[in-house]
């Protein structure tokens, strides 16, 4: 059996295995578990059952291999694109641009304010140390020389930060483009990975499903989630060299988690009640 046949069997088995059963099932006199067990025994005693199990194993292994390879490519390729393009292409070009514009040290006012504060702290420290030396007079010329040297070092330091921020923006754009190309070129792998994840999710117990839902909702839209969103927004603004405004940050935190919470509730009401009513009941009991 070649890979094409295995893939065709994989696609057909995925649709059959992951078919969602309706919530309302007619119940007979004999429990359904007994009937399923009897059918399983009959199926295992049929001629060629071993061949079917081996084929099913090969299909499952092929699906797992494709899913793992696709997820690895989806993560590694954009990261490599971001790192290589930043270090070997974008950063050298931006350094040439900043070399032609020596007066452009700071990318935004936040970096400038940080540099000024650091220079003032350094100056205050020098004057404090000079005042502690009561036996000798304050050497103003020496303090000015050290302040100028510190200002030169700060200029180099914050120039590098500005270059790094601009490089991050350009490299992230290339990384997003690469990610979109990988997604566009991997429609078959996406379908296989989706069926693989569906099987994993459907294989979880109701308690595990409810636990994961509560974990995700509390993490992103829970009571303590605003602190996490503040950290994420602050790190993202530092990465991109954007000045983070407190009012804008507060407005984002006040609206975006609410939108996520609405989406979660709609998904629970629209799909979870139909796909797994028992998981929904478990979720309500655990959430209370």
C-alpha positions as protocol buffer text, in pm:
chain_id: "A"
residue {
  index: 1
  type: UNK
  ca { x: 0 y: 0 z: 0 }
}
residue {
  index: 2
  type: UNK
  ca { x: 151 y: 330 z: -108 }
}
residue {
  index: 3
  type: UNK
  ca { x: 131 y: 663 z: 70 }
}
residue {
  index: 4
  type: UNK
  ca { x: -150 y: 785 z: -154 }
}
residue {
  index: 5
  type: UNK
  ca { x: -373 y: 496 z: -56 }
}
residue {
  index: 6
  type: UNK
  ca { x: -289 y: 546 z: 308 }
}
residue {
  index: 7
  type: UNK
  ca { x: -377 y: 913 z: 280 }
}
residue {
  index: 8
  type: UNK
  ca { x: -709 y: 833 z: 113 }
}
residue {
  index: 9
  type: UNK
  ca { x: -788 y: 578 z: 382 }
}
residue {
  index: 10
  type: UNK
  ca { x: -679 y: 836 z: 639 }
}
residue {
  index: 11
  type: UNK
  ca { x: -915 y: 1101 z: 507 }
}
residue {
  index: 12
  type: UNK
  ca { x: -1209 y: 859 z: 490 }
}
residue {
  index: 13
  type: UNK
  ca { x: -1139 y: 718 z: 836 }
}
residue {
  index: 14
  type: UNK
  ca { x: -1111 y: 1068 z: 980 }
}
residue {
  index: 15
  type: UNK
  ca { x: -1456 y: 1162 z: 857 }
}
residue {
  index: 16
  type: UNK
  ca { x: -1607 y: 838 z: 987 }
}
residue {
  index: 17
  type: UNK
  ca { x: -1436 y: 842 z: 1325 }
}
residue {
  index: 18
  type: UNK
  ca { x: -1496 y: 1208 z: 1396 }
}
residue {
  index: 19
  type: UNK
  ca { x: -1861 y: 1214 z: 1294 }
}
residue {
  index: 20
  type: UNK
  ca { x: -2052 y: 1373 z: 1577 }
}
residue {
  index: 21
  type: UNK
  ca { x: -2341 y: 1168 z: 1709 }
}
residue {
  index: 22
  type: UNK
  ca { x: -2663 y: 1349 z: 1790 }
}
residue {
  index: 23
  type: UNK
  ca { x: -2736 y: 1428 z: 2151 }
}
residue {
  index: 24
  type: UNK
  ca { x: -3072 y: 1250 z: 2152 }
}
residue {
  index: 25
  type: UNK
  ca { x: -3032 y: 878 z: 2078 }
}
residue {
  index: 26
  type: UNK
  ca { x: -3313 y: 628 z: 2096 }
}
residue {
  index: 27
  type: UNK
  ca { x: -3261 y: 378 z: 2373 }
}
residue {
  index: 28
  type: UNK
  ca { x: -3375 y: 17 z: 2345 }
}
residue {
  index: 29
  type: UNK
  ca { x: -3444 y: -251 z: 2599 }
}
residue {
  index: 30
  type: UNK
  ca { x: -3084 y: -381 z: 2588 }
}
residue {
  index: 31
  type: UNK
  ca { x: -2816 y: -128 z: 2692 }
}
residue {
  index: 32
  type: UNK
  ca { x: -2620 y: 8 z: 2400 }
}
residue {
  index: 33
  type: UNK
  ca { x: -2284 y: -82 z: 2555 }
}
residue {
  index: 34
  type: UNK
  ca { x: -2368 y: -453 z: 2538 }
}
residue {
  index: 35
  type: UNK
  ca { x: -2453 y: -425 z: 2170 }
}
residue {
  index: 36
  type: UNK
  ca { x: -2133 y: -234 z: 2095 }
}
residue {
  index: 37
  type: UNK
  ca { x: -1926 y: -491 z: 2282 }
}
residue {
  index: 38
  type: UNK
  ca { x: -2088 y: -778 z: 2088 }
}
residue {
  index: 39
  type: UNK
  ca { x: -2028 y: -602 z: 1756 }
}
residue {
  index: 40
  type: UNK
  ca { x: -1665 y: -545 z: 1852 }
}
residue {
  index: 41
  type: UNK
  ca { x: -1617 y: -916 z: 1925 }
}
residue {
  index: 42
  type: UNK
  ca { x: -1777 y: -1014 z: 1595 }
}
residue {
  index: 43
  type: UNK
  ca { x: -1564 y: -760 z: 1409 }
}
residue {
  index: 44
  type: UNK
  ca { x: -1244 y: -894 z: 1564 }
}
residue {
  index: 45
  type: UNK
  ca { x: -1332 y: -1255 z: 1475 }
}
residue {
  index: 46
  type: UNK
  ca { x: -1399 y: -1180 z: 1109 }
}
residue {
  index: 47
  type: UNK
  ca { x: -1141 y: -1292 z: 848 }
}
residue {
  index: 48
  type: UNK
  ca { x: -902 y: -1012 z: 759 }
}
residue {
  index: 49
  type: UNK
  ca { x: -952 y: -830 z: 1088 }
}
residue {
  index: 50
  type: UNK
  ca { x: -580 y: -830 z: 1153 }
}
residue {
  index: 51
  type: UNK
  ca { x: -512 y: -668 z: 816 }
}
residue {
  index: 52
  type: UNK
  ca { x: -766 y: -397 z: 890 }
}
residue {
  index: 53
  type: UNK
  ca { x: -604 y: -326 z: 1227 }
}
residue {
  index: 54
  type: UNK
  ca { x: -259 y: -304 z: 1068 }
}
residue {
  index: 55
  type: UNK
  ca { x: -392 y: -71 z: 799 }
}
residue {
  index: 56
  type: UNK
  ca { x: -562 y: 142 z: 1061 }
}
residue {
  index: 57
  type: UNK
  ca { x: -238 y: 159 z: 1258 }
}
residue {
  index: 58
  type: UNK
  ca { x: -42 y: 272 z: 950 }
}
residue {
  index: 59
  type: UNK
  ca { x: -306 y: 537 z: 875 }
}
residue {
  index: 60
  type: UNK
  ca { x: -295 y: 664 z: 1232 }
}
residue {
  index: 61
  type: UNK
  ca { x: 85 y: 672 z: 1238 }
}
residue {
  index: 62
  type: UNK
  ca { x: 96 y: 852 z: 903 }
}
residue {
  index: 63
  type: UNK
  ca { x: -155 y: 1109 z: 1029 }
}
residue {
  index: 64
  type: UNK
  ca { x: 45 y: 1167 z: 1348 }
}
residue {
  index: 65
  type: UNK
  ca { x: 368 y: 1208 z: 1153 }
}
residue {
  index: 66
  type: UNK
  ca { x: 210 y: 1459 z: 914 }
}
residue {
  index: 67
  type: UNK
  ca { x: 57 y: 1657 z: 1201 }
}
residue {
  index: 68
  type: UNK
  ca { x: 382 y: 1676 z: 1400 }
}
residue {
  index: 69
  type: UNK
  ca { x: 581 y: 1777 z: 1091 }
}
residue {
  index: 70
  type: UNK
  ca { x: 325 y: 2042 z: 997 }
}
residue {
  index: 71
  type: UNK
  ca { x: 319 y: 2194 z: 1348 }
}
residue {
  index: 72
  type: UNK
  ca { x: 700 y: 2197 z: 1356 }
}
residue {
  index: 73
  type: UNK
  ca { x: 715 y: 2374 z: 1019 }
}
residue {
  index: 74
  type: UNK
  ca { x: 443 y: 2617 z: 1129 }
}
residue {
  index: 75
  type: UNK
  ca { x: 653 y: 2720 z: 1431 }
}
residue {
  index: 76
  type: UNK
  ca { x: 1013 y: 2686 z: 1312 }
}
residue {
  index: 77
  type: UNK
  ca { x: 990 y: 2843 z: 964 }
}
residue {
  index: 78
  type: UNK
  ca { x: 844 y: 3182 z: 1076 }
}
residue {
  index: 79
  type: UNK
  ca { x: 1086 y: 3199 z: 1370 }
}
residue {
  index: 80
  type: UNK
  ca { x: 1384 y: 3126 z: 1144 }
}
residue {
  index: 81
  type: UNK
  ca { x: 1259 y: 3383 z: 895 }
}
residue {
  index: 82
  type: UNK
  ca { x: 1228 y: 3645 z: 1167 }
}
residue {
  index: 83
  type: UNK
  ca { x: 1571 y: 3575 z: 1314 }
}
residue {
  index: 84
  type: UNK
  ca { x: 1769 y: 3539 z: 990 }
}
residue {
  index: 85
  type: UNK
  ca { x: 1607 y: 3833 z: 812 }
}
residue {
  index: 86
  type: UNK
  ca { x: 1659 y: 4056 z: 1115 }
}
residue {
  index: 87
  type: UNK
  ca { x: 2024 y: 3968 z: 1177 }
}
residue {
  index: 88
  type: UNK
  ca { x: 2153 y: 3939 z: 820 }
}
residue {
  index: 89
  type: UNK
  ca { x: 1931 y: 4165 z: 610 }
}
residue {
  index: 90
  type: UNK
  ca { x: 1721 y: 4423 z: 793 }
}
residue {
  index: 91
  type: UNK
  ca { x: 1953 y: 4530 z: 1076 }
}
residue {
  index: 92
  type: UNK
  ca { x: 2253 y: 4606 z: 848 }
}
residue {
  index: 93
  type: UNK
  ca { x: 2032 y: 4818 z: 620 }
}
residue {
  index: 94
  type: UNK
  ca { x: 1885 y: 5013 z: 912 }
}
residue {
  index: 95
  type: UNK
  ca { x: 2232 y: 5066 z: 1059 }
}
residue {
  index: 96
  type: UNK
  ca { x: 2339 y: 5227 z: 732 }
}
residue {
  index: 97
  type: UNK
  ca { x: 2034 y: 5454 z: 747 }
}
residue {
  index: 98
  type: UNK
  ca { x: 2108 y: 5556 z: 1107 }
}
residue {
  index: 99
  type: UNK
  ca { x: 2472 y: 5608 z: 1014 }
}
residue {
  index: 100
  type: UNK
  ca { x: 2366 y: 5870 z: 762 }
}
residue {
  index: 101
  type: UNK
  ca { x: 2143 y: 6040 z: 1023 }
}
residue {
  index: 102
  type: UNK
  ca { x: 2363 y: 6067 z: 1331 }
}
residue {
  index: 103
  type: UNK
  ca { x: 2126 y: 6309 z: 1504 }
}
residue {
  index: 104
  type: UNK
  ca { x: 1844 y: 6052 z: 1512 }
}
residue {
  index: 105
  type: UNK
  ca { x: 1916 y: 5869 z: 1836 }
}
residue {
  index: 106
  type: UNK
  ca { x: 1573 y: 5804 z: 1983 }
}
residue {
  index: 107
  type: UNK
  ca { x: 1290 y: 5631 z: 1804 }
}
residue {
  index: 108
  type: UNK
  ca { x: 1021 y: 5774 z: 2032 }
}
residue {
  index: 109
  type: UNK
  ca { x: 979 y: 5996 z: 2335 }
}
residue {
  index: 110
  type: UNK
  ca { x: 971 y: 5701 z: 2573 }
}
residue {
  index: 111
  type: UNK
  ca { x: 1331 y: 5607 z: 2490 }
}
residue {
  index: 112
  type: UNK
  ca { x: 1438 y: 5970 z: 2517 }
}
residue {
  index: 113
  type: UNK
  ca { x: 1278 y: 6011 z: 2860 }
}
residue {
  index: 114
  type: UNK
  ca { x: 1438 y: 5687 z: 2978 }
}
residue {
  index: 115
  type: UNK
  ca { x: 1783 y: 5806 z: 2863 }
}
residue {
  index: 116
  type: UNK
  ca { x: 1741 y: 6145 z: 3030 }
}
residue {
  index: 117
  type: UNK
  ca { x: 1633 y: 5985 z: 3355 }
}
residue {
  index: 118
  type: UNK
  ca { x: 1931 y: 5749 z: 3348 }
}
residue {
  index: 119
  type: UNK
  ca { x: 2168 y: 6040 z: 3284 }
}
residue {
  index: 120
  type: UNK
  ca { x: 2018 y: 6242 z: 3570 }
}
residue {
  index: 121
  type: UNK
  ca { x: 2051 y: 5951 z: 3807 }
}
residue {
  index: 122
  type: UNK
  ca { x: 2415 y: 5913 z: 3704 }
}
residue {
  index: 123
  type: UNK
  ca { x: 2481 y: 6283 z: 3761 }
}
residue {
  index: 124
  type: UNK
  ca { x: 2315 y: 6276 z: 4102 }
}
residue {
  index: 125
  type: UNK
  ca { x: 2521 y: 5973 z: 4197 }
}
residue {
  index: 126
  type: UNK
  ca { x: 2846 y: 6146 z: 4101 }
}
residue {
  index: 127
  type: UNK
  ca { x: 2762 y: 6460 z: 4297 }
}
residue {
  index: 128
  type: UNK
  ca { x: 2661 y: 6253 z: 4598 }
}
residue {
  index: 129
  type: UNK
  ca { x: 2989 y: 6063 z: 4590 }
}
residue {
  index: 130
  type: UNK
  ca { x: 3184 y: 6389 z: 4560 }
}
residue {
  index: 131
  type: UNK
  ca { x: 3000 y: 6539 z: 4857 }
}
residue {
  index: 132
  type: UNK
  ca { x: 3091 y: 6237 z: 5069 }
}
residue {
  index: 133
  type: UNK
  ca { x: 3458 y: 6316 z: 5014 }
}
residue {
  index: 134
  type: UNK
  ca { x: 3473 y: 6606 z: 5259 }
}
residue {
  index: 135
  type: UNK
  ca { x: 3853 y: 6633 z: 5253 }
}
residue {
  index: 136
  type: UNK
  ca { x: 3863 y: 6739 z: 4888 }
}
residue {
  index: 137
  type: UNK
  ca { x: 3661 y: 7004 z: 4705 }
}
residue {
  index: 138
  type: UNK
  ca { x: 3403 y: 6912 z: 4445 }
}
residue {
  index: 139
  type: UNK
  ca { x: 3574 y: 6862 z: 4108 }
}
residue {
  index: 140
  type: UNK
  ca { x: 3320 y: 7010 z: 3867 }
}
residue {
  index: 141
  type: UNK
  ca { x: 3537 y: 6955 z: 3560 }
}
residue {
  index: 142
  type: UNK
  ca { x: 3578 y: 6584 z: 3638 }
}
residue {
  index: 143
  type: UNK
  ca { x: 3203 y: 6547 z: 3692 }
}
residue {
  index: 144
  type: UNK
  ca { x: 3129 y: 6717 z: 3359 }
}
residue {
  index: 145
  type: UNK
  ca { x: 3374 y: 6488 z: 3178 }
}
residue {
  index: 146
  type: UNK
  ca { x: 3216 y: 6179 z: 3326 }
}
residue {
  index: 147
  type: UNK
  ca { x: 2867 y: 6304 z: 3243 }
}
residue {
  index: 148
  type: UNK
  ca { x: 2969 y: 6365 z: 2881 }
}
residue {
  index: 149
  type: UNK
  ca { x: 3118 y: 6016 z: 2860 }
}
residue {
  index: 150
  type: UNK
  ca { x: 2801 y: 5869 z: 3008 }
}
residue {
  index: 151
  type: UNK
  ca { x: 2589 y: 6066 z: 2759 }
}
residue {
  index: 152
  type: UNK
  ca { x: 2796 y: 5925 z: 2472 }
}
residue {
  index: 153
  type: UNK
  ca { x: 2748 y: 5570 z: 2600 }
}
residue {
  index: 154
  type: UNK
  ca { x: 2375 y: 5628 z: 2645 }
}
residue {
  index: 155
  type: UNK
  ca { x: 2353 y: 5762 z: 2291 }
}
residue {
  index: 156
  type: UNK
  ca { x: 2510 y: 5443 z: 2157 }
}
residue {
  index: 157
  type: UNK
  ca { x: 2292 y: 5226 z: 2379 }
}
residue {
  index: 158
  type: UNK
  ca { x: 1961 y: 5386 z: 2282 }
}
residue {
  index: 159
  type: UNK
  ca { x: 2059 y: 5411 z: 1917 }
}
residue {
  index: 160
  type: UNK
  ca { x: 2096 y: 5031 z: 1924 }
}
residue {
  index: 161
  type: UNK
  ca { x: 1756 y: 5000 z: 2093 }
}
residue {
  index: 162
  type: UNK
  ca { x: 1597 y: 5213 z: 1822 }
}
residue {
  index: 163
  type: UNK
  ca { x: 1759 y: 5006 z: 1548 }
}
residue {
  index: 164
  type: UNK
  ca { x: 1650 y: 4687 z: 1719 }
}
residue {
  index: 165
  type: UNK
  ca { x: 1289 y: 4807 z: 1746 }
}
residue {
  index: 166
  type: UNK
  ca { x: 1268 y: 4901 z: 1377 }
}
residue {
  index: 167
  type: UNK
  ca { x: 1432 y: 4572 z: 1282 }
}
residue {
  index: 168
  type: UNK
  ca { x: 1179 y: 4381 z: 1492 }
}
residue {
  index: 169
  type: UNK
  ca { x: 888 y: 4547 z: 1310 }
}
residue {
  index: 170
  type: UNK
  ca { x: 1023 y: 4463 z: 964 }
}
residue {
  index: 171
  type: UNK
  ca { x: 1128 y: 4110 z: 1061 }
}
residue {
  index: 172
  type: UNK
  ca { x: 791 y: 4040 z: 1223 }
}
residue {
  index: 173
  type: UNK
  ca { x: 612 y: 4147 z: 904 }
}
residue {
  index: 174
  type: UNK
  ca { x: 825 y: 3905 z: 700 }
}
residue {
  index: 175
  type: UNK
  ca { x: 758 y: 3634 z: 958 }
}
residue {
  index: 176
  type: UNK
  ca { x: 381 y: 3690 z: 932 }
}
residue {
  index: 177
  type: UNK
  ca { x: 401 y: 3674 z: 553 }
}
residue {
  index: 178
  type: UNK
  ca { x: 592 y: 3346 z: 579 }
}
residue {
  index: 179
  type: UNK
  ca { x: 334 y: 3211 z: 823 }
}
residue {
  index: 180
  type: UNK
  ca { x: 52 y: 3302 z: 582 }
}
residue {
  index: 181
  type: UNK
  ca { x: 233 y: 3132 z: 292 }
}
residue {
  index: 182
  type: UNK
  ca { x: 281 y: 2814 z: 495 }
}
residue {
  index: 183
  type: UNK
  ca { x: -89 y: 2815 z: 586 }
}
residue {
  index: 184
  type: UNK
  ca { x: -192 y: 2874 z: 224 }
}
residue {
  index: 185
  type: UNK
  ca { x: 33 y: 2597 z: 92 }
}
residue {
  index: 186
  type: UNK
  ca { x: -68 y: 2339 z: 356 }
}
residue {
  index: 187
  type: UNK
  ca { x: -443 y: 2301 z: 320 }
}
residue {
  index: 188
  type: UNK
  ca { x: -422 y: 1920 z: 319 }
}
residue {
  index: 189
  type: UNK
  ca { x: -197 y: 1918 z: 628 }
}
residue {
  index: 190
  type: UNK
  ca { x: -437 y: 2154 z: 804 }
}
residue {
  index: 191
  type: UNK
  ca { x: -727 y: 1915 z: 741 }
}
residue {
  index: 192
  type: UNK
  ca { x: -526 y: 1620 z: 875 }
}
residue {
  index: 193
  type: UNK
  ca { x: -406 y: 1815 z: 1179 }
}
residue {
  index: 194
  type: UNK
  ca { x: -762 y: 1930 z: 1247 }
}
residue {
  index: 195
  type: UNK
  ca { x: -891 y: 1573 z: 1244 }
}
residue {
  index: 196
  type: UNK
  ca { x: -601 y: 1468 z: 1465 }
}
residue {
  index: 197
  type: UNK
  ca { x: -682 y: 1738 z: 1720 }
}
residue {
  index: 198
  type: UNK
  ca { x: -1053 y: 1656 z: 1702 }
}
residue {
  index: 199
  type: UNK
  ca { x: -979 y: 1295 z: 1789 }
}
residue {
  index: 200
  type: UNK
  ca { x: -767 y: 1402 z: 2086 }
}
residue {
  index: 201
  type: UNK
  ca { x: -1034 y: 1641 z: 2213 }
}
residue {
  index: 202
  type: UNK
  ca { x: -1317 y: 1394 z: 2164 }
}
residue {
  index: 203
  type: UNK
  ca { x: -1110 y: 1129 z: 2340 }
}
residue {
  index: 204
  type: UNK
  ca { x: -1088 y: 1336 z: 2657 }
}
residue {
  index: 205
  type: UNK
  ca { x: -1324 y: 1272 z: 2941 }
}
residue {
  index: 206
  type: UNK
  ca { x: -1599 y: 1519 z: 3025 }
}
residue {
  index: 207
  type: UNK
  ca { x: -1409 y: 1635 z: 3333 }
}
residue {
  index: 208
  type: UNK
  ca { x: -1095 y: 1698 z: 3126 }
}
residue {
  index: 209
  type: UNK
  ca { x: -1290 y: 1897 z: 2868 }
}
residue {
  index: 210
  type: UNK
  ca { x: -1454 y: 2108 z: 3137 }
}
residue {
  index: 211
  type: UNK
  ca { x: -1116 y: 2160 z: 3308 }
}
residue {
  index: 212
  type: UNK
  ca { x: -954 y: 2285 z: 2986 }
}
residue {
  index: 213
  type: UNK
  ca { x: -1244 y: 2520 z: 2914 }
}
residue {
  index: 214
  type: UNK
  ca { x: -1233 y: 2668 z: 3264 }
}
residue {
  index: 215
  type: UNK
  ca { x: -853 y: 2699 z: 3245 }
}
residue {
  index: 216
  type: UNK
  ca { x: -864 y: 2888 z: 2914 }
}
residue {
  index: 217
  type: UNK
  ca { x: -1151 y: 3115 z: 3012 }
}
residue {
  index: 218
  type: UNK
  ca { x: -1000 y: 3204 z: 3350 }
}
residue {
  index: 219
  type: UNK
  ca { x: -659 y: 3262 z: 3194 }
}
residue {
  index: 220
  type: UNK
  ca { x: -773 y: 3501 z: 2920 }
}
residue {
  index: 221
  type: UNK
  ca { x: -1099 y: 3649 z: 3048 }
}
residue {
  index: 222
  type: UNK
  ca { x: -1090 y: 3571 z: 3419 }
}
residue {
  index: 223
  type: UNK
  ca { x: -1061 y: 3798 z: 3719 }
}
residue {
  index: 224
  type: UNK
  ca { x: -679 y: 3810 z: 3712 }
}
residue {
  index: 225
  type: UNK
  ca { x: -643 y: 3823 z: 3332 }
}
residue {
  index: 226
  type: UNK
  ca { x: -601 y: 4208 z: 3309 }
}
residue {
  index: 227
  type: UNK
  ca { x: -261 y: 4181 z: 3478 }
}
residue {
  index: 228
  type: UNK
  ca { x: -149 y: 3930 z: 3218 }
}
residue {
  index: 229
  type: UNK
  ca { x: -278 y: 4146 z: 2934 }
}
residue {
  index: 230
  type: UNK
  ca { x: -84 y: 4443 z: 3074 }
}
residue {
  index: 231
  type: UNK
  ca { x: 238 y: 4242 z: 3072 }
}
residue {
  index: 232
  type: UNK
  ca { x: 174 y: 4118 z: 2717 }
}
residue {
  index: 233
  type: UNK
  ca { x: 95 y: 4467 z: 2583 }
}
residue {
  index: 234
  type: UNK
  ca { x: 396 y: 4621 z: 2759 }
}
residue {
  index: 235
  type: UNK
  ca { x: 635 y: 4357 z: 2624 }
}
residue {
  index: 236
  type: UNK
  ca { x: 486 y: 4391 z: 2275 }
}
residue {
  index: 237
  type: UNK
  ca { x: 522 y: 4769 z: 2280 }
}
residue {
  index: 238
  type: UNK
  ca { x: 885 y: 4738 z: 2394 }
}
residue {
  index: 239
  type: UNK
  ca { x: 951 y: 4480 z: 2122 }
}
residue {
  index: 240
  type: UNK
  ca { x: 808 y: 4704 z: 1849 }
}
residue {
  index: 241
  type: UNK
  ca { x: 933 y: 5032 z: 1993 }
}
residue {
  index: 242
  type: UNK
  ca { x: 582 y: 5172 z: 2040 }
}
residue {
  index: 243
  type: UNK
  ca { x: 491 y: 5411 z: 2318 }
}
residue {
  index: 244
  type: UNK
  ca { x: 229 y: 5238 z: 2532 }
}
residue {
  index: 245
  type: UNK
  ca { x: -38 y: 5484 z: 2643 }
}
residue {
  index: 246
  type: UNK
  ca { x: -214 y: 5402 z: 2969 }
}
residue {
  index: 247
  type: UNK
  ca { x: -551 y: 5516 z: 2841 }
}
residue {
  index: 248
  type: UNK
  ca { x: -524 y: 5306 z: 2525 }
}
residue {
  index: 249
  type: UNK
  ca { x: -404 y: 5008 z: 2726 }
}
residue {
  index: 250
  type: UNK
  ca { x: -691 y: 5045 z: 2972 }
}
residue {
  index: 251
  type: UNK
  ca { x: -944 y: 5071 z: 2688 }
}
residue {
  index: 252
  type: UNK
  ca { x: -803 y: 4758 z: 2523 }
}
residue {
  index: 253
  type: UNK
  ca { x: -811 y: 4560 z: 2847 }
}
residue {
  index: 254
  type: UNK
  ca { x: -1165 y: 4677 z: 2916 }
}
residue {
  index: 255
  type: UNK
  ca { x: -1296 y: 4566 z: 2574 }
}
residue {
  index: 256
  type: UNK
  ca { x: -1090 y: 4280 z: 2429 }
}
residue {
  index: 257
  type: UNK
  ca { x: -1132 y: 4030 z: 2717 }
}
residue {
  index: 258
  type: UNK
  ca { x: -1505 y: 4106 z: 2712 }
}
residue {
  index: 259
  type: UNK
  ca { x: -1517 y: 4017 z: 2342 }
}
residue {
  index: 260
  type: UNK
  ca { x: -1327 y: 3694 z: 2411 }
}
residue {
  index: 261
  type: UNK
  ca { x: -1564 y: 3612 z: 2696 }
}
residue {
  index: 262
  type: UNK
  ca { x: -1863 y: 3661 z: 2464 }
}
residue {
  index: 263
  type: UNK
  ca { x: -1705 y: 3434 z: 2203 }
}
residue {
  index: 264
  type: UNK
  ca { x: -1638 y: 3164 z: 2463 }
}
residue {
  index: 265
  type: UNK
  ca { x: -1995 y: 3181 z: 2595 }
}
residue {
  index: 266
  type: UNK
  ca { x: -2141 y: 3168 z: 2245 }
}
residue {
  index: 267
  type: UNK
  ca { x: -1924 y: 2869 z: 2157 }
}
residue {
  index: 268
  type: UNK
  ca { x: -2028 y: 2690 z: 2475 }
}
residue {
  index: 269
  type: UNK
  ca { x: -2395 y: 2764 z: 2412 }
}
residue {
  index: 270
  type: UNK
  ca { x: -2389 y: 2695 z: 2037 }
}
residue {
  index: 271
  type: UNK
  ca { x: -2157 y: 2398 z: 1998 }
}
residue {
  index: 272
  type: UNK
  ca { x: -2070 y: 2236 z: 2328 }
}
residue {
  index: 273
  type: UNK
  ca { x: -2435 y: 2177 z: 2416 }
}
residue {
  index: 274
  type: UNK
  ca { x: -2475 y: 1993 z: 2085 }
}
residue {
  index: 275
  type: UNK
  ca { x: -2144 y: 1807 z: 2071 }
}
residue {
  index: 276
  type: UNK
  ca { x: -2112 y: 1700 z: 2433 }
}
residue {
  index: 277
  type: UNK
  ca { x: -2406 y: 1771 z: 2664 }
}
residue {
  index: 278
  type: UNK
  ca { x: -2245 y: 1574 z: 2946 }
}
residue {
  index: 279
  type: UNK
  ca { x: -1930 y: 1788 z: 2921 }
}
residue {
  index: 280
  type: UNK
  ca { x: -2147 y: 2099 z: 2936 }
}
residue {
  index: 281
  type: UNK
  ca { x: -2316 y: 1970 z: 3253 }
}
residue {
  index: 282
  type: UNK
  ca { x: -1976 y: 1892 z: 3406 }
}
residue {
  index: 283
  type: UNK
  ca { x: -1851 y: 2237 z: 3308 }
}
residue {
  index: 284
  type: UNK
  ca { x: -2146 y: 2407 z: 3479 }
}
residue {
  index: 285
  type: UNK
  ca { x: -2096 y: 2204 z: 3798 }
}
residue {
  index: 286
  type: UNK
  ca { x: -1721 y: 2274 z: 3810 }
}
residue {
  index: 287
  type: UNK
  ca { x: -1769 y: 2642 z: 3729 }
}
residue {
  index: 288
  type: UNK
  ca { x: -2018 y: 2682 z: 4011 }
}
